[in-house]
């Protein structure tokens, strides 16, 4: 490597740099100040030198003492000279660094990746045998002889030939790197140690040994991590394969389960349709028989008519009189059509069992969706060989069992209906209602009164009428959602739940808990009552009238008069014109609200109590011409 030549300007800058060096830190002045004796020092160095002294202040360079601490002033001229020197030195260093970089790139390009030999710095011809870190030069065997023979070079440190020796020197102090700062991760010369006193420093050889040990340890850790990563990849792939296989089995299982569910539903559908078809066939056969009897009767009448018409054409008086006497004795009965109707109990039971099946399926599907949304799937686990052949119970099994139960219990719908009407015993609450509870209940009622119709439809309940409770003059139509009063008795079959004195009917659904909302339309004649009652309410006698006992609550319309009834106590209410009434029942809250349905709901009346039994929607009709309809509820 060629020795860099020094220009006169470089020599001048070097002498000036020595004059501008602080005698304490041996670096260029940083914020220089002047003491009374005329010497200059860095402000921080002088403060550190005088730190802790209260008297006998002396100059660090000439030891001149001062009785009091001198007032230090910044030497602005010297500060500007230092700044200019640093700018010149910086530019020169940049130029030199660029030249060295270009030279190194040229050497690397010339070598084309091959190992470049280091030349002797003395002769610049022979390859270097060793490098002296003290002289910072490389020597061949010939020029290395003084280092081996002369005792003056005995302390010089020799090493194999090295390139780029300038990288081993501190650019700030031009001294070789001998220490390493682990905190800042940089090499230091002996003068740099002053700036790294708080740091943990160590000789370069010791730092190298520690670094080698740390890197070897790191290499072992990386090797172990690599092995663990490979094992993890294999485990993930194995788990992925097992998950795909398990998912495939589960899909096949679910398909088979749903196929079985569909088969059960189809079987239930076929049974329901078969019941209706058989009833239809029975009624049609009766009608066919009546038609055949009426046809035979018509033929008989037509034959007698023909005989009379023929007799009227007889000219012989004797024959005519004889024939007329015989014809007059022949009598025919008037046409009679017997009452033939379908078994409404059977049809209603079949229809209601179908609705119950639909509700069961809908409830099961809804619960399955809620469970799927709330629960997170468990972590993947290897399949258990002992449980592969077993079916895991789930929502499909529950729904299938319910469908199967519905299929097997079709013939017992009436018995289930009777069982449904039995009162549910609930332990009555004791003690007075506290003020806090009353305030809470009022707040709850107010919150429901502020809800819009769209919000109330979230609690919608589709109500159908119970045929077995309808009075003999109450006509049910439109799939048991419309009720009216007939002028004649309909001769329904006897049923213990049927009303005998009042033109009333109950809803088929009962409510034990939760919030429920339904709407009733007043189609004709405002002589009616809408309310709720317990299943244990009397079916006979004057006390079976809605609102005339302690088991029912209702609102009654008599033209423009509106009254609330409970326990045979009437309360007149303000007139509210409406054709549709909404009923909101809160079982746990213990209240029922009657409101006029419109763009804005208007409160008609509210009952507050503690319900102790299951509740049924209840309806009362005054006379023929009164019509009530249950509105279809869409959430």
Beta strands, then each sheet from edge to edge (+ up, - down):
strand 1: 32-34
strand 2: 40-42
strand 3: 57-58
strand 4: 65-66
strand 5: 73-74
strand 6: 130-132
strand 7: 137-139
strand 8: 158-160
strand 9: 179-181
strand 10: 186-188
strand 11: 201-203
strand 12: 474-477
strand 13: 482-485
strand 14: 504-511
strand 15: 515-524
strand 16: 527-534
strand 17: 552-558
strand 18: 561-566
strand 19: 569-573
strand 20: 580-586
strand 21: 591-596
strand 22: 602-608
strand 23: 615-621
strand 24: 627-630
sheet 1: 2+ 1- 5+
sheet 2: 3+ 4-
sheet 3: 7+ 6- 8+
sheet 4: 10+ 9- 11+
sheet 5: 12+ 13- 24+ 15- 20+ 21- 22+
sheet 6: 14+ 23- 16+ 17- 18+ 19-
end
